Amino acid sequence: MLSQEKLPKHLVLIPDGNRRWAKVKGLAPWEGHRRGIHIFYGLSAAAFRFGIPYVTLWAASEDNLTKRDPVEVKFLLTFIKNYLREELKTKRFIKEEISLQVLGRWGEILKDPELNHLIDQLADQTKSFTKHHLTILLAYDGKREMLEAIKKICSEKSPDEINYQTVKERLWTGGLPAVDFVVRTGGEPHWSAGLMMWLTTDSQFYFTPTFWPDFDQKELQRALLDYSQRERRLGK
């Protein structure tokens, strides 16, 4: 049984293994993305039901969108837009009071007006909600996020004016609380592109061999139970 007092306040999900899942099943790589996006809403909704107020999903890095097969990227974007259309149609985010924000360089890199409109529309419709916060990282790179923050600080502040809060406020993710728990699927226990490096300095990590398309709500509950049994000393 999960105790809400022992759950993370901010959960980050790194959904790895879509293409390998498809390969095992003899499917095209993008079929893994289709399945991965299909299960996403159920997992985020489950996390909110458990009592986690902040959920962040890393949907795609800059490299994912600029270095992979353009056909695969095209399918991925089609699936994302279909998902956003469905959310706008069903109004699930509104019914469940989920606020959405999408962070990263997606507008600059993808140059897709329809995607821009769908994201802006859903974000605008849900911006007043304060109970559940869903963040999607799209065309995101943590190193670039930090670099952009440093550039802003250098143009605005003198060295003796810089502190921890100064840095956090200039991050793309600066409006989010510190990350308590990071779950990475896919069986490859490594970090990628400096994911939220400022906010994950004291995070707990959980690596599972399960590919993202097979990571269901029972798997999520297992990960959260593992977290709840850990002791976070935070240097004390």
VENCOR-V325833 format. One record per run of one state. SS is the DSSP state (helix for helix, strand for strand, loop for the rest). FROM is the first residue (numbers start at 1). LEN is the number of residues. If there is no record, write none. Layout:
ss = [SS	SS]
from = [FROM	FROM]
len = [LEN	LEN]
This chain:
ss = [loop	helix	loop	strand	loop	helix	loop	helix	loop	strand	helix	loop	helix	loop	helix	loop	strand	loop	helix	loop	helix	loop	strand	loop	helix	loop	helix	loop	helix	loop	strand	loop	strand	loop	helix	loop	helix	loop]
from = [1	4	7	10	15	18	25	29	51	54	62	68	70	91	92	96	98	104	106	111	113	127	132	141	142	157	159	162	164	170	181	185	204	208	212	215	217	229]
len = [3	3	3	5	3	7	4	22	3	8	6	2	21	1	4	2	6	2	5	2	14	5	9	1	15	2	3	2	6	11	4	19	4	4	3	2	12	8]
